[in-house]
Amino acid sequence: MKCRVGMKNYLLVISALAILFFVGCFSSGKLTKQNIANLYLPKSKLKQPLVKYEFANKGNNIKLVFKLNSFNVNRNVAKFNAKLILNLYNNSKTATPIRQLVQPIEFNNLIANFTFEFTDAYDLISYTLESDNFTKPLTGFLPIDELNNNKLLISNKNESNKISYLIKNEKISFSYKNVVVKYFNTNKNIAIAPYLTDAERIIKQPELTANTTLNKTTFTPQQNGYYLFESNEKQKGILCVNKNFPTLNDLQTLALSLRYITKNEELKQIFLYDNLEAAIDSFWLAIGNNNARAQKLQQEYFLRLTTSNKHFSSVKPGWQTDRGMIYTIFGPPNEVYKTEAGENWYYSQLPIPFKFTKKVVLNNYNYYQLQRNENLALYWHQAVSKWRNGHIKSTEVLE
């Protein structure tokens, strides 16, 4: 009898240890995925971003430009050295970077540059700066476009190395002749609500609008939308936008952006107004009940649209994408984890996450499609109601 009881207790202990082991593995597995939610916060209006990137040497290198602020350092030193640690990831290998670089760099008047050859397709860089002159190590994330065959497109006339977007009516140059130009009008391809699962309503790939072959090595895009350039088995897809992008500065777009929080008939009536600006202002005034409240709500909405354009633009402006839609209505997520499939967004007020699957569409690597679910209907309508009732908190701008 004692033997049986002892064996029973032994099995219970083993079972408990197994459960603890499983939970521990699950927790540590999640911890290996770094929370990159801060990456999608609006930038502070008082402080500039710590690092930006540009392509150098006709696209063969990535140049990082670090610009510190006085509060980043604990002493007033004109020149000092720091250790830079870069981890370069692609979407399929999150826990382990596909490349790591450790390099000493020199800061001169709080500015330092570092250039390295880019040999793979990256979509995320994590950086750490260490120095005795820092109040603490400086860490962060930098999203970059996976610009395959970048050599096809050389430059535009104003910013030769900054080619994340085309600017409407600005001339660009190519490395080759007889470039085929395919244009896709994606200006009205707006994401639909997350609970709508009808496949026919989900735009998976834009339709070709125009197709031509150039007889010279220059081109001036005259329409906003998405361009796909092809030559010598090379492809380059890139979005064409207005000069002030990522802000929304034309009335048609501003009115169209209200699609997420308006009813169909309501939006039609806004576009029927002779004075579109007055129609937009009237909409926000009706929601806010007074001018001050209406202005705050409008500013918050457009801040989220602008932030979406910065981070989620692909074959269409970021505010029109699935991630942009969720960001605009629900605000910045509390947690964001990259997975082999894409990204998972977690909000503290919601019991289920938003899951986005990464797809390559028209040679663009920043296209993420939401896994739609009918169970999201309740949470969507609640969030839209908060907007329409004026119960939206301002986005917390973290330093």
C-alpha angles and dihedrals in degrees: 000000000000089000092056093048091048091050090049092052090046091054091048091053092048091049092050092049090049091052092048090048091051093048090047092051091048092050095045089046090057091045091057087065107078117225104240097178091119087064090071098049118111112260118255115264089218101048130047122231112274096229139015132178138219135178117253137187093031093308099311094110140038116224117204118201116198117198114182129194126227092254090061092067130058098211138036102253122153095203130024140146128244136183114243120203117189125188114191119201138183123202097261097053110048108150093047121041117231088224137015127197126192114187139157112235132185124231118210115187089345093305128109135168130207125183126190137171114257111217101163138042109269129182101175136035124189116198135193125189119196127187140140086238093064122088085222137346111289115229136171149130131263121197116211133184118252094236104186115189089013092165091075093074113048110178152315120241099254106037109025097184101035105082105149088117140017116236116224113254094008117122121240131191133222135209092226142042127238093038113178112227119204118186126200120191102219097156095112100034096115124175116255125227115291095242095057107099101173103130093209091061095050109088105219098173131007119246121246111260103179138002129193142155118230122225092200138046097248132073136181115205110217100181133059112239139077125318127196116196120196131187136145092358090306124121133195122184119191140163121241116214143164120280095256094052132167087044119076107236108159122082096229092058093042090054093044091052089066088072092099094060103031135077119243095253091044093056091046090055091051091056091048091063115106089218106049094183091055090049092054092047091049091053093054093043090055090053097043097040091214136044097251095050092043091053093051092050092048092049091050092049093050092044089059092046091051092047089050090053090052096053111021107040114129126137086347135025114291096247090061094054129091092254091046091051093052092043092051096050102035100027128224112345120242093226133020122184127182115224135182088266099044133276136335119205122201126196120192091222095052127072095211131048130235109243121203123193117212116229134176106234121179091342091306118131100192097071114120123177121205118236096233121216131185088221089069092069096090094050093045094052091046091052093047090048090055089056093047092048093048094243098133123128119218116258111261107241106213121203 
